[in-house]
Amino acid sequence: MRIALFVETYLPLINGVVTHVKILKDGLEQLGHTVLVVTADKEARHHYVKDDVLHCPAIEVKRFYGFGVAPPLSHTRLAFIKDFNPDVIHIHTEFGIGLSGVMAAKKLGKPLVYTLHTMYDEYIYYVSPKPFVKMTTSLSHRYSRFLAKKAGAITGPSQKCQEYIASCGVDKDVSVIPNPVELDQFSAEKVTAEDIAQYRRRLNLDGHDLVACFVGRLGREKSVDVLLRYWADSITPEDHMHLVVIGDGPERPGLMELARELGIEGMVTFPGKVMHDQLRPYYAVCDVYVTASLSDTNSISMLEGMAMGLPVLQRYDELNKDQIKDGENGFTFDSPAQFGQRMRQIKAMPPEELAALKRRTHQSVLSAGATDLARKILPIYEGLCRKEERA
């Protein structure tokens, strides 16, 4: 098959959606399919294809981490897509490039798949002053409803996506396909004891501490402030535990100040932004991945940690309840007291028991590789193509 994947940002930029699309492209190509990625590129002065990526000129939007947004209408872009002649168009974004994919599918008579990656109600504050949040949310729902109705199939990495689509007024099923992880990249076997010792020194970690980490964009929706408050309420220096918050974003200065106000700055380290290809040793020095976010659908950073063998402590979320199974690949918590209890439970585990938990955690994501993702999405593509042929 020939598949066109539309995504607003792509390599070398890294975020969860980029990682998902990159792994999907790899998996489809490994199974013998041909893929074109269509993306906005603020550095491009004209449309061009390089390494199976169609770069589209875009305007930089500094409020969105400097990402580029491309206008949806472009005859040149449509000509490139028509020349590629996709069997399926698959959009992974709701902005200019995503709308461009919708228009291309209609113009070329191709089936359209829409993957919802983001619960936008949690991100309205980026674009709307507080008095206009309700109105902006309504407009966002109308736009998502438009995209969902245009698509022949909708997918998402969590049951949360089904709830969101329903809240937008769309009566369509969402095929839940969990996010992938780069199993070859995030392997504990690729980190040496010397690497671990070096990074522990770099992060000033005590050899006796249980080390927890969170990795991601430090925005309000990630609820790292909740994580810090839970830590302050339930963890003391005598527990010999340390939290490493990896990433950057608009909330980072405030979170560092909050740690100081809570009196836990000695137990929390903020290394800042770490490039994706340099994350592996950071995961390797940690013992557990922790998150209090209720906005994530199926966090790729969490999956990367699990691939490295880190059991997860996840704030309980009814719609994500199947992602972490207590005692199998981590534990859930719903209060500061329970968070502290779970941390102490892991720290108290005998070495062989903790090693077994880490093995089970690693094994729980072994079916989340590139070809696994491709095999899960291909029946959706094929079903839409058969439907198109019968029409």
LOBATI-670259 format. One record per atom (N, C-alpha, C): x, y, z; residue in one letter. Coordinates in steps of 0.05 Angstrom, whole numbers, padded with zeros to 5 digits, always signed. Example, Ala and Ser with C-alpha at 12.3 -4.5 7.8 and 13.67 -1.06 7.14 Angstrom:
<pts>
+00264-00114+00156A/+00246-00090+00156A/+00264-00066+00156A/+00257-00045+00142S/+00273-00021+00143S/+00258+00001+00157S/
</pts>
This chain:
<pts>
+00017-00024+00000M/+00000+00000+00000M/+00017+00025+00000M/+00005+00047-00008R/+00019+00073-00008R/+00003+00091+00012R/+00017+00100+00033I/+00003+00114+00055I/+00016+00141+00058I/+00000+00162+00060A/+00009+00189+00066A/+00002+00196+00095A/+00022+00202+00111L/+00018+00209+00139L/+00021+00239+00142L/+00001+00252+00152F/+00001+00281+00155F/+00005+00288+00185F/+00027+00304+00191V/+00033+00311+00218V/+00044+00339+00219V/+00037+00355+00239E/+00044+00383+00239E/+00074+00387+00243E/+00087+00371+00259T/+00116+00373+00263T/+00128+00345+00259T/+00154+00345+00251Y/+00167+00319+00247Y/+00197+00323+00253Y/+00211+00301+00251L/+00240+00302+00257L/+00254+00324+00242L/+00273+00338+00255P/+00287+00330+00280P/+00272+00339+00305P/+00249+00353+00303L/+00234+00360+00326L/+00223+00334+00339L/+00220+00334+00365I/+00211+00310+00378I/+00188+00317+00398I/+00166+00302+00395N/+00145+00302+00415N/+00131+00275+00412N/+00111+00270+00428G/+00097+00244+00427G/+00086+00237+00400G/+00073+00257+00387V/+00061+00252+00361V/+00082+00246+00340V/+00104+00261+00340V/+00126+00256+00321V/+00137+00228+00325V/+00141+00220+00350T/+00152+00194+00355T/+00133+00172+00345T/+00107+00176+00350H/+00086+00157+00341H/+00088+00154+00310H/+00088+00177+00296V/+00088+00176+00267V/+00113+00164+00256V/+00136+00171+00268K/+00162+00160+00259K/+00162+00130+00262K/+00152+00120+00285I/+00152+00091+00289I/+00132+00077+00270I/+00109+00090+00266L/+00089+00079+00247L/+00101+00077+00219L/+00115+00098+00211K/+00128+00098+00184K/+00148+00075+00182K/+00165+00072+00203D/+00185+00051+00203D/+00171+00024+00201D/+00150+00020+00217G/+00136-00006+00217G/+00123-00013+00190G/+00110+00007+00178L/+00097+00003+00152L/+00118-00004+00131L/+00141+00010+00132E/+00162+00005+00112E/+00175-00022+00116E/+00178-00030+00141Q/+00189-00057+00147Q/+00171-00079+00136Q/+00145-00073+00134L/+00126-00093+00124L/+00122-00090+00094L/+00138-00073+00081G/+00138-00072+00052G/+00120-00050+00040G/+00109-00032+00056H/+00092-00011+00046H/+00108+00015+00040H/+00096+00033+00025T/+00110+00058+00018T/+00096+00081+00032T/+00112+00098+00045V/+00101+00119+00062V/+00113+00146+00054V/+00095+00166+00054L/+00103+00194+00051L/+00093+00209+00075L/+00111+00223+00090V/+00103+00240+00112V/+00100+00268+00101V/+00078+00281+00107V/+00073+00308+00099V/+00073+00325+00125V/+00091+00345+00125T/+00094+00361+00150T/+00100+00390+00145T/+00094+00407+00165A/+00102+00435+00163A/+00131+00438+00171A/+00144+00457+00157D/+00173+00462+00162D/+00178+00492+00160D/+00183+00504+00183K/+00187+00533+00184K/+00212+00542+00170K/+00231+00523+00165E/+00256+00529+00151E/+00253+00527+00121E/+00231+00514+00111A/+00228+00510+00082A/+00219+00535+00069A/+00230+00541+00046R/+00222+00564+00030R/+00204+00556+00007R/+00203+00530+00002H/+00186+00519-00019H/+00180+00490-00013H/+00160+00478-00025H/+00154+00450-00020H/+00176+00433-00033H/+00185+00413-00019Y/+00204+00394-00030Y/+00202+00367-00015Y/+00210+00346-00028V/+00210+00319-00016V/+00239+00311-00012V/+00245+00301+00013K/+00271+00291+00019K/+00267+00268+00039K/+00279+00245+00032D/+00277+00221+00050D/+00249+00214+00056D/+00232+00215+00036D/+00203+00207+00039D/+00188+00226+00057D/+00197+00251+00059V/+00183+00271+00075V/+00177+00295+00057V/+00152+00303+00055L/+00144+00327+00040L/+00145+00351+00060L/+00164+00368+00056H/+00167+00392+00073H/+00151+00415+00062H/+00133+00426+00079C/+00115+00447+00070C/+00122+00473+00084C/+00125+00495+00069P/+00132+00521+00082P/+00112+00528+00103P/+00122+00539+00126A/+00105+00544+00149A/+00114+00570+00163A/+00095+00581+00178I/+00101+00605+00194I/+00106+00596+00223I/+00127+00607+00235E/+00134+00600+00262E/+00114+00612+00282E/+00105+00596+00300V/+00087+00606+00322V/+00101+00602+00348V/+00113+00623+00358K/+00130+00621+00382K/+00115+00612+00407K/+00089+00618+00408R/+00073+00610+00431R/+00071+00579+00433R/+00074+00566+00411F/+00073+00537+00410F/+00101+00525+00407F/+00119+00533+00426Y/+00146+00523+00426Y/+00162+00528+00400Y/+00154+00548+00385G/+00168+00555+00361G/+00162+00536+00337G/+00141+00520+00340F/+00133+00502+00318F/+00123+00519+00294F/+00123+00506+00271G/+00112+00520+00247G/+00084+00510+00241G/+00068+00529+00231V/+00041+00522+00222V/+00038+00529+00192V/+00030+00509+00176A/+00028+00514+00148A/-00001+00520+00140A/-00005+00538+00121P/-00033+00542+00112P/-00044+00517+00099P/-00070+00511+00102P/-00081+00486+00092P/-00083+00485+00062P/-00086+00508+00049L/-00090+00509+00020L/-00064+00512+00005L/-00058+00494-00012S/-00033+00496-00029S/-00036+00478-00053S/-00037+00490-00077H/-00039+00474-00101H/-00013+00458-00106H/+00009+00470-00098T/+00035+00456-00101T/+00035+00431-00084T/+00026+00434-00058R/+00026+00411-00040R/+00008+00389-00052R/-00016+00397-00061L/-00034+00377-00072L/-00022+00363-00096L/-00007+00377-00112A/+00006+00365-00135A/+00026+00344-00126A/+00042+00350-00105F/+00061+00330-00095F/+00046+00305-00085F/+00024+00309-00071I/+00009+00287-00060I/-00004+00270-00082I/-00015+00284-00102K/-00027+00270-00125K/-00006+00253-00139K/+00018+00264-00141D/+00040+00250-00154D/+00048+00225-00138D/+00046+00227-00112F/+00052+00204-00095F/+00031+00182-00098F/+00006+00191-00102N/-00017+00173-00107N/-00022+00154-00084N/-00029+00165-00060P/-00033+00147-00037P/-00058+00131-00039P/-00058+00107-00027D/-00082+00091-00024D/-00099+00102-00001D/-00085+00112+00019V/-00098+00122+00044V/-00084+00147+00053V/-00100+00166+00063I/-00089+00190+00076I/-00096+00188+00106I/-00075+00191+00122H/-00078+00188+00151H/-00068+00213+00165H/-00086+00228+00177I/-00079+00253+00191I/-00075+00248+00221I/-00054+00261+00231H/-00046+00259+00259H/-00046+00287+00272H/-00060+00306+00261T/-00060+00333+00271T/-00086+00347+00263T/-00093+00367+00279E/-00118+00381+00273E/-00113+00409+00261E/-00088+00416+00256F/-00083+00443+00248F/-00080+00445+00217F/-00063+00463+00207G/-00062+00468+00179G/-00056+00443+00162G/-00036+00427+00171I/-00029+00403+00156I/-00051+00383+00157I/-00064+00380+00180G/-00086+00361+00182G/-00109+00368+00164G/-00116+00394+00164L/-00138+00403+00147L/-00130+00400+00117L/-00105+00403+00111S/-00095+00399+00084S/-00099+00369+00076S/-00095+00351+00095G/-00100+00323+00090G/-00129+00317+00085G/-00147+00329+00099V/-00175+00326+00095V/-00183+00335+00067V/-00172+00358+00059M/-00179+00369+00033M/-00167+00352+00010M/-00143+00341+00015A/-00130+00324-00006A/-00146+00298-00009A/-00155+00287+00013A/-00171+00262+00012A/-00196+00266-00004A/-00209+00289+00000K/-00234+00295-00015K/-00228+00299-00044K/-00207+00315-00050K/-00201+00322-00077K/-00192+00298-00094K/-00177+00280-00081L/-00166+00257-00095L/-00183+00232-00092L/-00205+00234-00077G/-00222+00211-00073G/-00209+00188-00058G/-00194+00195-00037K/-00179+00175-00022K/-00192+00172+00006K/-00191+00148+00018P/-00202+00144+00045P/-00184+00159+00065P/-00198+00169+00087L/-00184+00185+00107L/-00186+00172+00134L/-00163+00170+00147V/-00161+00160+00175V/-00152+00184+00192V/-00165+00187+00216Y/-00158+00208+00234Y/-00150+00196+00261Y/-00125+00202+00270T/-00117+00193+00296T/-00117+00217+00315T/-00133+00215+00336L/-00134+00235+00357L/-00113+00229+00378L/-00094+00247+00380H/-00072+00243+00399H/-00075+00259+00425H/-00090+00281+00423T/-00090+00301+00444T/-00118+00308+00454T/-00122+00308+00480M/-00148+00317+00492M/-00146+00348+00494M/-00157+00362+00474Y/-00152+00390+00472Y/-00165+00407+00493Y/-00184+00396+00508D/-00196+00412+00530D/-00175+00419+00551D/-00154+00402+00553E/-00133+00406+00572E/-00112+00427+00563E/-00115+00436+00538Y/-00094+00454+00526Y/-00106+00481+00518Y/-00132+00485+00523I/-00144+00510+00515I/-00130+00535+00527I/-00119+00531+00551Y/-00107+00554+00565Y/-00083+00565+00549Y/-00071+00549+00531Y/-00049+00559+00515Y/-00058+00582+00496Y/-00083+00581+00487V/-00092+00599+00466V/-00114+00618+00475V/-00126+00613+00498S/-00150+00629+00505S/-00147+00641+00532S/-00153+00668+00535P/-00155+00680+00561P/-00177+00667+00577P/-00175+00666+00603K/-00194+00652+00620K/-00223+00659+00615K/-00230+00684+00611P/-00259+00690+00606P/-00270+00677+00581P/-00253+00669+00563F/-00262+00658+00537F/-00258+00628+00534F/-00251+00615+00556V/-00245+00586+00555V/-00269+00570+00546V/-00293+00577+00557K/-00317+00562+00550K/-00323+00565+00520K/-00322+00589+00510M/-00327+00593+00482M/-00306+00579+00464M/-00281+00581+00472T/-00259+00569+00457T/-00262+00538+00457T/-00270+00527+00480T/-00274+00498+00482T/-00296+00489+00463T/-00318+00505+00462S/-00340+00499+00444S/-00331+00499+00414S/-00315+00519+00407L/-00304+00521+00380L/-00286+00497+00374L/-00269+00490+00393S/-00251+00467+00390S/-00267+00442+00385S/-00289+00438+00400H/-00305+00414+00396H/-00318+00414+00369H/-00327+00437+00360R/-00339+00438+00333R/-00319+00431+00311R/-00294+00440+00315Y/-00273+00434+00295Y/-00266+00404+00296Y/-00263+00393+00320S/-00257+00364+00322S/-00280+00348+00311S/-00304+00357+00314R/-00328+00343+00303R/-00327+00343+00273R/-00319+00366+00261F/-00316+00368+00232F/-00296+00347+00222F/-00272+00345+00235L/-00252+00326+00226L/-00262+00298+00229L/-00274+00292+00252A/-00283+00265+00258A/-00304+00256+00238A/-00321+00273+00230K/-00342+00266+00211K/-00332+00262+00183K/-00310+00275+00177K/-00298+00272+00150K/-00283+00246+00148K/-00274+00235+00170A/-00257+00211+00170A/-00273+00185+00166A/-00262+00167+00151G/-00275+00141+00148G/-00270+00123+00172G/-00248+00129+00187A/-00242+00114+00211A/-00227+00133+00230A/-00231+00129+00256I/-00218+00145+00277I/-00203+00126+00295I/-00178+00133+00302T/-00163+00117+00321T/-00153+00135+00343T/-00145+00123+00365G/-00133+00138+00387G/-00119+00118+00406G/-00100+00128+00421P/-00084+00110+00438P/-00096+00102+00465P/-00120+00113+00471S/-00133+00107+00497S/-00163+00109+00494S/-00177+00097+00513Q/-00206+00100+00514Q/-00214+00129+00519Q/-00196+00145+00529K/-00202+00174+00532K/-00210+00186+00505K/-00199+00176+00483C/-00205+00187+00457C/-00234+00183+00450C/-00245+00160+00457Q/-00273+00154+00452Q/-00291+00174+00467Q/-00284+00179+00492E/-00300+00198+00508E/-00298+00226+00497E/-00274+00234+00488Y/-00271+00261+00477Y/-00288+00264+00451Y/-00286+00244+00433I/-00301+00246+00408I/-00331+00247+00414I/-00340+00232+00434A/-00369+00232+00441A/-00376+00260+00452A/-00358+00272+00468S/-00363+00298+00480S/-00365+00320+00458S/-00353+00314+00435C/-00354+00333+00412C/-00380+00329+00396C/-00396+00309+00403G/-00421+00305+00390G/-00419+00286+00366G/-00399+00269+00366V/-00396+00250+00343V/-00402+00222+00353V/-00420+00209+00339D/-00428+00182+00346D/-00413+00162+00327D/-00387+00160+00332K/-00370+00141+00317K/-00352+00126+00337K/-00346+00101+00330D/-00328+00086+00346D/-00299+00094+00341D/-00284+00095+00362V/-00255+00100+00360V/-00240+00074+00364V/-00224+00066+00345S/-00207+00042+00349S/-00184+00049+00366S/-00183+00036+00390V/-00161+00042+00409V/-00137+00026+00402V/-00116+00040+00393I/-00090+00028+00386I/-00069+00041+00403I/-00059+00027+00424P/-00039+00039+00442P/-00015+00050+00427P/-00002+00070+00439N/+00022+00082+00428N/+00045+00061+00426N/+00063+00066+00408P/+00086+00048+00405P/+00110+00059+00421P/+00131+00043+00422V/+00156+00052+00434V/+00179+00040+00418V/+00201+00055+00417E/+00225+00046+00402E/+00240+00026+00419E/+00233+00001+00417L/+00245-00020+00434L/+00275-00023+00430L/+00284-00018+00406D/+00313-00021+00401D/+00328+00002+00413D/+00316+00026+00414Q/+00329+00049+00426Q/+00329+00048+00456Q/+00306+00041+00468F/+00303+00041+00497F/+00306+00013+00508F/+00331+00005+00511S/+00339-00021+00521S/+00359-00018+00543S/+00353-00029+00566A/+00371-00026+00589A/+00398-00040+00583A/+00398-00059+00565E/+00422-00074+00559E/+00443-00056+00544E/+00434-00033+00534K/+00452-00016+00519K/+00465+00005+00538K/+00460+00003+00564V/+00472+00022+00583V/+00491+00006+00601V/+00515+00016+00603T/+00535+00003+00619T/+00535+00012+00648T/+00547-00003+00666A/+00550+00005+00694A/+00564+00031+00696A/+00584+00036+00678E/+00599+00061+00679E/+00581+00084+00671E/+00563+00080+00652D/+00544+00101+00644D/+00527+00108+00668D/+00516+00088+00682I/+00499+00093+00704I/+00513+00108+00726I/+00538+00100+00732A/+00554+00114+00752A/+00558+00143+00744A/+00565+00148+00719Q/+00570+00175+00709Q/+00545+00193+00711Q/+00522+00182+00704Y/+00498+00199+00704Y/+00488+00203+00733Y/+00493+00184+00750R/+00485+00188+00778R/+00502+00211+00790R/+00527+00212+00783R/+00544+00234+00792R/+00534+00260+00780R/+00527+00259+00754R/+00518+00284+00740R/+00493+00295+00754R/+00475+00277+00763L/+00450+00285+00775L/+00453+00288+00805L/+00477+00283+00816N/+00482+00285+00845N/+00464+00267+00860N/+00462+00241+00852L/+00444+00222+00864L/+00459+00205+00884L/+00447+00201+00907D/+00459+00184+00928D/+00455+00155+00919D/+00475+00138+00923G/+00473+00110+00915G/+00452+00095+00930G/+00443+00105+00953H/+00423+00091+00969H/+00395+00100+00963H/+00392+00121+00947D/+00365+00132+00941D/+00349+00115+00922D/+00323+00113+00926L/+00305+00103+00905L/+00299+00127+00888L/+00305+00125+00862V/+00302+00147+00843V/+00278+00144+00825V/+00261+00164+00826A/+00237+00165+00810A/+00241+00187+00788A/+00229+00183+00765C/+00231+00203+00744C/+00205+00208+00731C/+00202+00233+00721F/+00181+00240+00702F/+00194+00253+00678F/+00185+00246+00654V/+00196+00257+00630V/+00174+00269+00613V/+00177+00294+00604G/+00156+00305+00586G/+00158+00335+00585G/+00140+00346+00569R/+00138+00375+00567R/+00126+00386+00594R/+00139+00406+00604L/+00130+00417+00630L/+00109+00438+00626L/+00085+00429+00619G/+00062+00446+00616G/+00042+00440+00638G/+00023+00458+00642R/+00004+00455+00663R/-00011+00429+00662R/-00017+00419+00638E/-00033+00395+00634E/-00019+00370+00644E/+00007+00371+00649K/+00022+00347+00658K/+00020+00343+00688K/+00009+00363+00703S/+00004+00361+00732S/+00029+00354+00748S/+00052+00364+00739V/+00077+00360+00755V/+00075+00374+00782V/+00059+00396+00783D/+00055+00409+00809D/+00041+00391+00829D/+00022+00374+00819V/+00009+00355+00836V/+00029+00334+00846V/+00046+00325+00828L/+00067+00306+00835L/+00085+00317+00857L/+00093+00343+00855L/+00110+00355+00875L/+00095+00358+00902L/+00070+00365+00901R/+00055+00367+00926R/+00051+00340+00939R/+00045+00319+00923Y/+00043+00293+00935Y/+00069+00284+00947Y/+00091+00291+00934W/+00118+00284+00944W/+00122+00298+00971W/+00117+00323+00972A/+00121+00339+00996A/+00104+00328+01019A/+00080+00319+01013D/+00061+00309+01034D/+00068+00282+01044D/+00083+00266+01028S/+00086+00238+01036S/+00114+00227+01037S/+00134+00242+01027I/+00161+00233+01026I/+00179+00252+01043I/+00196+00240+01059T/+00215+00256+01076T/+00243+00249+01068T/+00262+00266+01076P/+00291+00260+01070P/+00299+00233+01082P/+00287+00225+01104E/+00294+00200+01116E/+00286+00176+01099E/+00268+00180+01080D/+00260+00158+01063D/+00281+00152+01042D/+00300+00170+01038H/+00322+00166+01018H/+00310+00161+00990H/+00295+00180+00981M/+00283+00179+00954M/+00289+00205+00939M/+00290+00204+00913H/+00296+00227+00897H/+00279+00228+00872H/+00270+00251+00864L/+00254+00255+00840L/+00269+00271+00819L/+00270+00260+00795V/+00283+00274+00773V/+00262+00281+00753V/+00258+00307+00748V/+00238+00317+00729V/+00252+00326+00704V/+00250+00310+00683I/+00265+00315+00658I/+00247+00328+00638I/+00256+00351+00627G/+00241+00365+00606G/+00241+00395+00611G/+00229+00408+00592D/+00227+00437+00593D/+00199+00446+00585D/+00192+00471+00589G/+00166+00480+00583G/+00159+00505+00599G/+00136+00516+00594P/+00128+00542+00607P/+00126+00540+00637P/+00121+00516+00648E/+00117+00514+00677E/+00143+00508+00692E/+00165+00504+00678R/+00190+00496+00692R/+00199+00515+00714R/+00200+00542+00708P/+00209+00560+00729P/+00190+00559+00753P/+00164+00558+00748G/+00145+00557+00770G/+00147+00531+00786G/+00152+00509+00773L/+00155+00484+00787L/+00180+00483+00804L/+00202+00495+00795M/+00226+00496+00811M/+00221+00514+00836M/+00206+00535+00832E/+00200+00552+00855E/+00181+00538+00874E/+00162+00523+00863L/+00144+00507+00880L/+00159+00487+00897L/+00179+00474+00885A/+00195+00455+00900A/+00209+00468+00924A/+00219+00493+00919R/+00232+00508+00940R/+00211+00515+00962R/+00188+00524+00954E/+00167+00532+00973E/+00158+00508+00990E/+00158+00485+00978L/+00149+00460+00992L/+00171+00448+01009L/+00195+00459+01006G/+00218+00449+01022G/+00229+00423+01013G/+00225+00417+00987I/+00234+00391+00977I/+00256+00394+00955I/+00267+00418+00953E/+00286+00423+00931E/+00310+00404+00934E/+00317+00395+00958G/+00339+00376+00961G/+00333+00348+00952G/+00307+00343+00947M/+00299+00316+00938M/+00290+00316+00909M/+00291+00339+00895V/+00282+00341+00868V/+00303+00354+00850V/+00308+00342+00827T/+00327+00353+00808T/+00312+00358+00781T/+00318+00382+00769F/+00307+00389+00744F/+00330+00392+00723F/+00337+00371+00709P/+00359+00372+00690P/+00354+00390+00666P/+00328+00396+00661G/+00322+00412+00638G/+00317+00394+00613G/+00318+00406+00590K/+00312+00392+00565K/+00335+00372+00559K/+00327+00348+00553V/+00346+00327+00544V/+00337+00317+00517V/+00356+00317+00498M/+00349+00308+00471M/+00340+00278+00472M/+00322+00271+00455H/+00309+00245+00455H/+00329+00223+00453H/+00349+00226+00436D/+00369+00205+00432D/+00389+00203+00455D/+00386+00221+00475Q/+00404+00221+00498Q/+00389+00213+00524Q/+00364+00205+00522L/+00348+00199+00545L/+00355+00173+00559L/+00364+00153+00543R/+00367+00126+00554R/+00382+00125+00580R/+00406+00137+00583P/+00420+00135+00609P/+00405+00148+00632P/+00389+00169+00626Y/+00373+00181+00647Y/+00352+00162+00658Y/+00339+00147+00640Y/+00321+00127+00650Y/+00336+00105+00666Y/+00360+00099+00656A/+00375+00076+00668A/+00383+00082+00697A/+00386+00107+00705V/+00394+00113+00732V/+00371+00113+00751V/+00346+00111+00740C/+00322+00112+00756C/+00311+00084+00762C/+00294+00084+00782D/+00282+00058+00791D/+00253+00056+00785D/+00239+00079+00781V/+00210+00079+00777V/+00202+00104+00762V/+00182+00101+00745Y/+00171+00124+00730Y/+00146+00133+00744Y/+00143+00159+00749V/+00119+00169+00763V/+00105+00191+00747V/+00078+00191+00748T/+00063+00212+00734T/+00037+00216+00749T/+00029+00242+00750A/+00004+00250+00762A/-00015+00261+00740A/-00006+00260+00715S/-00022+00272+00694S/-00047+00257+00688S/-00069+00272+00685L/-00095+00261+00676L/-00102+00269+00648L/-00083+00283+00634S/-00088+00291+00607S/-00076+00272+00586S/-00057+00256+00594D/-00044+00238+00576D/-00063+00216+00567D/-00061+00207+00542T/-00076+00185+00533T/-00061+00159+00538T/-00036+00158+00528N/-00019+00134+00531N/+00010+00144+00528N/+00021+00156+00549S/+00046+00170+00547S/+00068+00154+00535S/+00081+00165+00514I/+00103+00151+00502I/+00128+00152+00520I/+00131+00174+00535S/+00154+00175+00554S/+00151+00153+00575S/+00126+00149+00584M/+00121+00128+00604M/+00128+00101+00591M/+00120+00096+00566L/+00126+00071+00553L/+00156+00067+00549L/+00171+00089+00544E/+00200+00087+00541E/+00212+00078+00568E/+00202+00090+00590G/+00212+00082+00616G/+00206+00052+00621G/+00182+00043+00613M/+00175+00015+00617M/+00193-00003+00601M/+00199+00006+00576A/+00217-00010+00559A/+00245-00013+00573A/+00252+00007+00589M/+00277+00006+00603M/+00275-00010+00630M/+00250-00020+00635G/+00246-00036+00659G/+00237-00020+00683G/+00228+00005+00679L/+00219+00021+00702L/+00189+00016+00708L/+00182+00004+00731P/+00154+00002+00738P/+00143+00030+00741P/+00117+00033+00737V/+00104+00059+00736V/+00086+00063+00761V/+00088+00087+00772L/+00068+00096+00792L/+00051+00117+00777L/+00026+00110+00772Q/+00009+00127+00756Q/-00016+00136+00773Q/-00021+00161+00773R/-00045+00171+00786R/-00070+00158+00773R/-00087+00148+00789Y/-00110+00132+00779Y/-00127+00149+00760Y/-00133+00137+00737D/-00150+00150+00717D/-00168+00128+00706D/-00193+00131+00710E/-00212+00110+00702E/-00210+00102+00673E/-00206+00121+00655L/-00205+00115+00627L/-00177+00104+00618L/-00157+00106+00636N/-00131+00094+00630N/-00125+00071+00649N/-00145+00060+00662K/-00140+00041+00684K/-00127+00015+00675K/-00129+00009+00649D/-00117-00016+00640D/-00088-00014+00632D/-00077+00010+00632Q/-00049+00014+00624Q/-00030+00004+00645Q/-00036+00009+00670I/-00018+00000+00692I/-00034-00020+00710I/-00023-00044+00712K/-00036-00064+00728K/-00020-00069+00754K/-00033-00064+00777D/-00020-00065+00802D/-00005-00091+00806D/+00021-00088+00812G/+00038-00111+00817G/+00049-00124+00792G/+00038-00117+00769E/+00047-00129+00744E/+00068-00111+00730E/+00062-00086+00726N/+00081-00067+00714N/+00082-00041+00729N/+00073-00041+00753G/+00073-00017+00770G/+00049-00016+00788G/+00041+00008+00797F/+00019+00012+00815F/+00005+00038+00809F/-00021+00040+00815T/-00035+00065+00814T/-00037+00077+00842T/-00043+00103+00843F/-00047+00117+00868F/-00068+00138+00864F/-00082+00145+00886D/-00102+00166+00883D/-00101+00186+00906D/-00080+00186+00921S/-00077+00205+00943S/-00047+00208+00950S/-00040+00230+00964P/-00011+00232+00972P/-00003+00209+00990P/-00020+00200+01008A/-00013+00179+01026A/-00008+00153+01011A/-00025+00147+00991Q/-00021+00122+00976Q/+00003+00124+00958Q/+00009+00148+00948F/+00033+00152+00932F/+00058+00145+00949F/+00059+00157+00973G/+00082+00151+00990G/+00084+00121+00998G/+00061+00109+01002Q/+00060+00081+01009Q/+00071+00064+00986Q/+00063+00070+00962R/+00073+00055+00938R/+00103+00059+00935R/+00113+00083+00939M/+00142+00088+00936M/+00157+00072+00957M/+00147+00072+00982R/+00161+00057+01003R/+00159+00027+00998R/+00136+00018+00986Q/+00133-00010+00980Q/+00154-00019+00960Q/+00159-00003+00939I/+00179-00010+00919I/+00207-00010+00932I/+00212+00011+00948K/+00239+00013+00960K/+00245-00011+00979K/+00224-00021+00991A/+00228-00043+01010A/+00230-00070+00997A/+00225-00072+00971M/+00226-00098+00957M/+00254-00110+00958M/+00257-00135+00964P/+00283-00149+00962P/+00292-00147+00933P/+00319-00147+00928P/+00329-00143+00901P/+00317-00162+00881P/+00313-00187+00888E/+00302-00206+00868E/+00273-00200+00862E/+00258-00190+00881E/+00230-00183+00876E/+00228-00158+00858E/+00245-00138+00863L/+00245-00115+00847L/+00254-00121+00818L/+00274-00139+00816A/+00284-00147+00789A/+00262-00161+00774A/+00246-00177+00788A/+00223-00191+00774A/+00202-00171+00765A/+00196-00151+00782L/+00177-00130+00774L/+00187-00115+00749L/+00213-00109+00749K/+00224-00095+00726K/+00223-00112+00701K/+00227-00138+00703R/+00225-00156+00680R/+00196-00157+00670R/+00177-00159+00688R/+00149-00159+00679R/+00141-00133+00666R/+00152-00111+00676T/+00146-00085+00664T/+00157-00084+00636T/+00181-00092+00632H/+00193-00093+00605H/+00177-00111+00587H/+00169-00134+00596Q/+00154-00153+00580Q/+00127-00142+00572Q/+00116-00124+00589S/+00089-00114+00583S/+00088-00095+00559S/+00111-00086+00549V/+00111-00068+00526V/+00124-00081+00502V/+00130-00107+00503L/+00144-00120+00481L/+00127-00122+00456L/+00101-00118+00458S/+00083-00119+00434S/+00077-00091+00425S/+00094-00071+00432A/+00089-00043+00425A/+00110-00033+00406A/+00122-00050+00390G/+00143-00042+00371G/+00131-00031+00345G/+00149-00024+00327A/+00141-00012+00302A/+00123-00030+00285A/+00131-00055+00280T/+00115-00072+00263T/+00089-00080+00277T/+00089-00080+00304D/+00064-00086+00319D/+00044-00064+00313D/+00053-00039+00314L/+00035-00016+00309L/+00025-00018+00280L/+00043-00023+00261A/+00035-00024+00233A/+00014-00046+00229A/+00018-00069+00241R/-00001-00091+00238R/-00028-00085+00250R/-00029-00068+00270K/-00055-00061+00282K/-00070-00041+00265K/-00056-00023+00251I/-00069-00003+00235I/-00075-00012+00207I/-00060-00031+00196L/-00064-00040+00168L/-00092-00050+00163L/-00105-00066+00180P/-00132-00075+00175P/-00152-00052+00172P/-00147-00030+00185I/-00164-00006+00183I/-00161+00006+00155I/-00135+00009+00146Y/-00130+00019+00119Y/-00143+00001+00098Y/-00139-00025+00101E/-00149-00044+00081E/-00179-00044+00080E/-00192-00043+00104G/-00221-00042+00104G/-00232-00018+00090G/-00220+00006+00094L/-00229+00030+00080L/-00225+00028+00051L/-00202+00016+00042C/-00197+00014+00013C/-00218-00005+00000C/-00224-00027+00014R/-00245-00045+00003R/-00272-00031+00001R/-00278-00015+00021K/-00303+00000+00021K/-00303+00020-00002K/-00280+00033-00007E/-00278+00052-00029E/-00282+00039-00056E/-00271+00014-00058E/-00274+00000-00084E/-00303-00008-00089E/-00318-00014-00068R/-00346-00023-00071R/-00364+00001-00077R/-00355+00024-00069A/-00372+00048-00071A/-00376+00056-00101A/
</pts>
